Amino acid sequence: MSTWQTSGVLTSPIEYLKGVGPLRGDLLRKELQIFTFADLLQHFPLRHIDRTDVKNIGQITTDTDFVQCAGVVVRKELIGQKFQKRLLVTIKDATGELDLLWFQGAQYVEKTLQIGFPYLAYGKVGLFQGRRQMVHPELEPYNEVTKDGKTYLEPIYPSTEKLKVKGLSGRAIGKLTQILVQQVTPADIPENIPARLLQSLRLMPRYQAFVCMHTPPDAAHFEQAVRRLKFEELFLAQIRLQLNKLGRHRNSQGPIFG
């Protein structure tokens, strides 16, 4: 029971998506089993963060969950020898300092960071030798264009260390997903639940659900999308069970009584 069109944009190999190419495509296949556009569309975010909610560094504690903050790079240092090198970076705002630490891809990250420039860091804060630090944070140049008074939910996607080293962090995968979502049309994601069920259960249409999983206008739309796709998964599983049951009955000869 196919849930996609047998031809169309979603059947395209992942390397054909703008920004991917052969090398990244090979990594996505090996690391995340993403072979086609459809696979990327079903690679859902771990969580969403409000890009307009940027904490002051002085507010952050080790009890804080995943958080984002902004600061200017005041120090960066490669520590260790050869393959055991790690990168220690310190960012600072008006309220305090925060250390950022990379064990993987240290030399690559070091080349991309510039002292004196502001960056947005996202991650989990811990404590080491009395100083707060983020290990392998999501990092990007900071600007305040998102601070317009509106909530902007940005999806954070699963990634791996190998992908991050090659520039495919959770946020980078998110940018690829945004490119894909802009290409997809309702015809590429056909409805597979009867209209009467959609109406009676107040379920979001399938195309809208996939779009809202990746680019929700707000938290309520995201929850509706999750509800719709969870129901779809259970609904299709029940249909498959019933089809298997019917098949067994149809092909069964039954007991022969002498």
N, C-alpha and C positions, 0 to 999 in steps of 0.2 A: 504494500500500500504506500505509494509514493506521496510525499507531502510537498514536493516541488514540481515545477514544470520540467519535463524531460529534456527540454532545450531552453536556452536563454542565458541571461547573464549569470545566474547562480551556479550553473554547471561549469563555468570557466575555470581553468587552473589558476591558482592563487597568484602565480608569478605574473599574470596578465593584469593584475590590479595596479593602477598608477601608484608609484612609490615602493613597489615590492621588487620586481625583477627576479632573475634566476637565483642569485645568491641568497637573498632574503627568503625567496620562496622555498628553497631547499631547507633553510633553517626552520621555517615555520612548519614544514612537513615533518622534520625529524623531532623537533622539540615539542610541538603542540598538536601534531596530527591534523594540521590545517592544510588540506589539499585543494579545496575549491573555494569559490566565493561563498557558497552555502555554508561551508565549515566555519568560515570567519564570521558570518552572520549569526551562527549559533554559538560562537565563543563569547559568552555573556560576561559583563563586568562583575568583578568581585563586590564592588560598592560604588557609590557616587559621592563626590565631595562638592561642597558649595565653594566654587572658586572665589566668590566674593568674601568668604569668611577667612581672612588672613590674620592669624594670631600674632600678637607681639611676643617676641622671644622671651621676655620676662614673665609672661603668663604661663609658659609651658612648664609642666612638671612631669615626672616619670609616671604619674597616675593618668596622664592624658592619653586618650586613645590616639589613633592615627590623626595627625594634625598637619596643617600647612602654615608656614611662616615665611617671611621675606627678610632678607638681609644682604648687606654688601660683603663681598669676600675680602677679608682683611689679611688672611694668611692661607697658604697652601704649601704642603710639604710631602714629598715622597719619602717614606720610611722603610727601611729594610733593604735587602739585597736581592738582585736578580728576580726570580719568579716569586719571591716572598714579599715583594714590595706592596705596601699599602699607602693609600692617599689620605692625609688628614687635612681637612679644610675647615676654617673657622669663618662663620658669617656673623655679622653684627648689625643690630638696629639700635634705636635710641634707648631700648630697655634692657639690653644684655647681649650675650654671645652664645652661640651654639656651635658645637663641633659636628662635622659631617665626616663619615669614614667609609672608605671603599677598600675592600680586599680583592675584589675581582674587577678587572678593567681599569686599574688605578692609573696607569700611564695614559690611557685613552681619555679618561675623564679629566686628568690634570691638564692636558693640552687644550681642552675645550673651555676651561674656566679662566676668567681674567680677574686679577686683583683690582678692587675698586669698582666693580660692576655689581649691580643687584641681581639676586636670583631668588626664585621661589622654590622652597624645599618642602617635600611632603613625605611623611614617614612616621615611624614609631620612635618615641624618644626614650632612651635609657640613660643610665648613669655609669660613668667610668672614671675612677680616681677623683670623684667629687665634681666632675663636669658633665653637663648634659650633652648627649650626642645622638645623632641619627646614623644608623648603619645602612648603607646602600639606599639613600633616599631617592625619590623621583625628583629630578632637578631640571629647571628650565629658566631662561632669562625672565626677569620679572618686569611687568608693566602693569599699570593700574587701569587698563581699558575695561576690565570686567567689573570694576568697582563703581557701578552706575546705579546702585540701589536695588538692583534686581538679583534674584537668586539664579545662579547659573550652575546647574548640576553637571559635573564632568565625570564620566565613567572611568574607573580604574580597572584595568584588565589583568588577568593572570599572565605572567611572563616567566622566564627562566633566566638564570645568570648568564648562560651562553647568549641568549637573545639580547640581554641588556648590554653586554659588551659590544655587540654589533649594532647598537643603536635602536634596538627594538624593546624598549621598556614598556611597561603597561600603558603609559601615556602615548608612546609612539604607535603602539598597536591601536589605541583609541583613534588616532588621527587617520590611520588606514581604514578603520571601520567607518568613520564619518564619510570618507570618500565613497565607500561601498554603498552606504545607506542612501546617499544622494543619487546613485545610479539605479537603485532598485525601484520597481513600480509595483502596484497591486497585482498586475498580471503575473509577476514573478513569484508571488507568494499567494497562491490560490487559497480560498477559504475551504476548510475541511470539516466544519461543524455546521449542521443544518441551521438555517436562519431562525427557525422557531425556537431552537435552543439558545441561540445567541440572545434573542429578545427576552425570553422568559428568565434566563439566568443573568441578564444584563452583562454579558461578556463583551469585551472589546473585540472588534474585528481583527483578524489574524495579521494582516499587513500593518495595521496601526500598532499592534502589540509588539512586533519586532522592532519597529521604529522607536517606540517608547522605551524599550529595553536599553537601547543605545543612546538615544537623545531625548530623555523625558523633559517636558516643559516644567514639571514639578514632581514632588514625591508622590502625590496622589495618582498621577498618571502612571508612574513607574509601578506602584503597587497593583494597579489595575492590569498592567501588562503581565506582571508575574502571575497574577490570579488566572488570567486567560490561558497562558502557556502551560501552567501546571494542570489546569483542567483538561487542556488538549492532550497532554501526555497521558493522563489517566483514561480519558475517553477513548483514545486510540488503543491503549493497552487492553481495555475491556473488549473492544471490537475484535482484536486479534485473538483473545481468549475464546470468544464466542465462535469465531470462524474455525479455530482449531477444534473446538468441541463438535461443531457441526460436521467437520471433515471426518472426525473419528467415527461418528454415528453413521455417516453416509457410506463409509468404506468398511464398516464392521459387518461381518456375516452373521454375527449373533451366535449364541449356543445352539447346537443341534441336539434335539432330544430324540432318543431312540424309542 
